[in-house]
């Protein structure tokens, strides 16, 4: 504490004079209130997506080529039980800190938000119990599992070929 007091005692007066003062106009919250700016409330499920997925997958369900696109594609995985499981078992979903209930809600939201047209007809939303059970099953290779699931979607006639769900990630880089 004494060294802190000594440090303050040796600060030149000219340095203190240069310290800017904060005016109410420079504080964003004040501007929001003064100007009546309306900030929409974000639903908890959207906040969960924003905090846990958006950094890689983007705010519209797509970003860079190296990250699988959710928009217009993720729903295809719901057509088979292996694809449905895969969506929960990819590493960042599987290891998410979200409780099963919130993870299920977020998966259901992102599927309907970004890929509703591709969902299996009669899509059954994920439940917390299903997410819990699927999280207990680890997969050894995400790339190998994705290949198996996509091949199964092609065999089932859900997608015309594997290119429909391709992205530029090279094997071994996941």
C-alpha positions in Angstrom: 0.0 0.0 0.0 2.9 2.4 0.8 4.5 1.8 -2.6 1.2 2.7 -4.3 1.0 5.9 -2.3 4.6 6.7 -3.3 3.8 6.0 -7.0 0.9 8.5 -6.9 3.0 11.1 -5.1 5.5 11.0 -8.0 3.0 11.3 -10.9 3.7 14.7 -12.5 0.8 17.2 -12.3 0.8 17.5 -16.0 -0.1 13.8 -16.4 -3.1 14.2 -14.2 -4.3 17.2 -16.1 -4.3 15.2 -19.3 -6.6 12.5 -17.9 -9.9 12.9 -19.9 -13.1 13.4 -18.1 -16.1 11.2 -19.0 -19.2 13.0 -20.1 -22.6 11.5 -20.0 -22.7 11.7 -23.8 -19.8 9.3 -24.2 -21.5 6.5 -22.2 -23.5 4.3 -24.6 -26.2 3.4 -22.0 -26.9 7.1 -21.5 -27.3 7.5 -25.2 -29.7 4.6 -25.4 -31.9 6.1 -22.7 -31.7 9.7 -23.9 -32.5 8.9 -27.5 -35.1 6.2 -26.7 -33.2 3.5 -28.7 -35.1 0.3 -28.6 -33.0 -2.8 -28.0 -34.8 -6.1 -28.6 -34.7 -8.7 -25.9 -32.9 -11.8 -27.0 -34.6 -15.1 -26.2 -32.6 -17.4 -24.0 -32.3 -20.0 -26.7 -30.9 -17.4 -29.1 -28.5 -16.3 -26.5 -27.3 -19.9 -26.0 -26.7 -20.2 -29.7 -24.9 -16.8 -29.7 -22.6 -17.8 -26.9 -22.0 -21.4 -27.9 -22.2 -21.7 -31.7 -22.3 -18.4 -33.4 -18.6 -17.8 -33.1 -17.9 -20.6 -35.6 -21.2 -21.1 -37.5 -22.1 -17.4 -37.8 -25.2 -15.5 -36.8 -27.1 -16.8 -39.9 -25.9 -20.4 -39.6 -23.0 -20.1 -42.0 -19.5 -18.6 -41.9 -16.2 -19.8 -43.4 -15.8 -22.9 -45.7 -13.9 -24.8 -43.0 -17.0 -24.8 -40.7 -20.0 -27.0 -41.6 -22.9 -24.8 -42.8 -26.1 -25.1 -40.7 -28.2 -23.0 -43.0 -30.1 -25.1 -45.5 -28.3 -28.3 -44.5 -28.5 -29.3 -40.8 -32.1 -30.4 -41.1 -31.1 -33.2 -43.5 -29.4 -35.0 -40.6 -32.8 -35.5 -38.9 -33.9 -37.9 -41.5 -32.0 -40.8 -40.0 -31.4 -41.9 -36.4 -27.6 -41.9 -37.1 -27.8 -38.3 -38.4 -30.0 -37.2 -35.5 -27.5 -38.7 -33.1 -24.5 -37.1 -35.0 -25.9 -33.6 -34.4 -25.7 -34.1 -30.7 -22.4 -36.0 -30.7 -20.2 -33.5 -32.6 -17.5 -32.4 -30.1 -18.6 -28.8 -29.3 -22.3 -29.9 -28.9 -21.4 -33.0 -26.9 -19.1 -31.2 -24.6 -21.2 -28.0 -24.3 -21.7 -26.8 -20.7 -25.4 -26.2 -21.4 -27.7 -28.5 -19.4 -29.5 -31.1 -21.5 -32.8 -29.2 -21.5 -31.2 -26.0 -22.9 -29.1 -27.9 -25.4 -32.2 -29.7 -26.7 -34.0 -26.4 -27.0 -31.1 -24.8 -28.8 -30.8 -27.7 -31.2 -34.5 -27.5 -32.0 -34.3 -23.7 -32.5 -31.3 -23.8 -34.8 -32.8 -26.6 -36.9 -36.1 -24.8 -37.4 -34.4 -21.4 -37.7 -31.7 -22.3 -40.2 -32.9 -25.5 -41.9 -36.6 -25.9 -41.4 -37.3 -26.8 -45.0 -34.8 -29.7 -44.8 -36.2 -31.2 -41.6 -37.7 -34.7 -41.8 -41.4 -34.5 -42.3 -43.1 -34.9 -38.9 -39.8 -33.8 -37.2 -39.9 -34.7 -33.5 -38.0 -32.1 -31.5 -35.1 -33.3 -29.4 -35.9 -33.9 -25.7 -33.6 -33.4 -22.7 -33.7 -37.2 -22.1 -32.7 -37.9 -25.7 -29.9 -35.4 -25.6 -28.7 -36.8 -22.3 -28.6 -40.4 -23.7 -26.8 -39.3 -26.9 -24.2 -37.3 -25.0 -23.3 -40.4 -23.1 -22.3 -42.1 -26.4 -18.9 -40.8 -27.6 -17.7 -41.2 -31.2 -14.1 -41.9 -32.0 -13.7 -39.9 -35.3 -16.1 -37.1 -36.2 -14.9 -37.2 -39.8 -15.5 -40.9 -40.1 -18.9 -40.7 -38.4 -19.9 -37.7 -40.6 -18.9 -39.7 -43.7 -21.0 -42.7 -42.5 -24.0 -40.5 -41.8 -23.8 -38.7 -45.1 -23.4 -42.0 -47.0 -26.5 -43.2 -45.2 -28.5 -40.1 -46.2 -27.4 -40.7 -49.8 -28.5 -44.4 -49.6 -31.8 -43.5 -48.1 -32.4 -41.0 -51.0 -32.6 -38.0 -48.6 -29.8 -36.1 -50.4 -28.7 -36.7 -54.1 -25.0 -37.1 -53.2 -22.4 -36.4 -50.6 -21.6 -33.0 -52.1 -24.9 -31.7 -50.8 -23.4 -31.7 -47.3 -19.7 -31.2 -48.2 -17.4 -28.6 -46.8 -13.7 -28.0 -47.4 -12.3 -29.5 -44.2 -9.6 -31.9 -45.1 -9.4 -35.2 -43.2 -7.3 -35.0 -40.1 -7.8 -31.3 -39.6 -11.0 -31.5 -37.5 
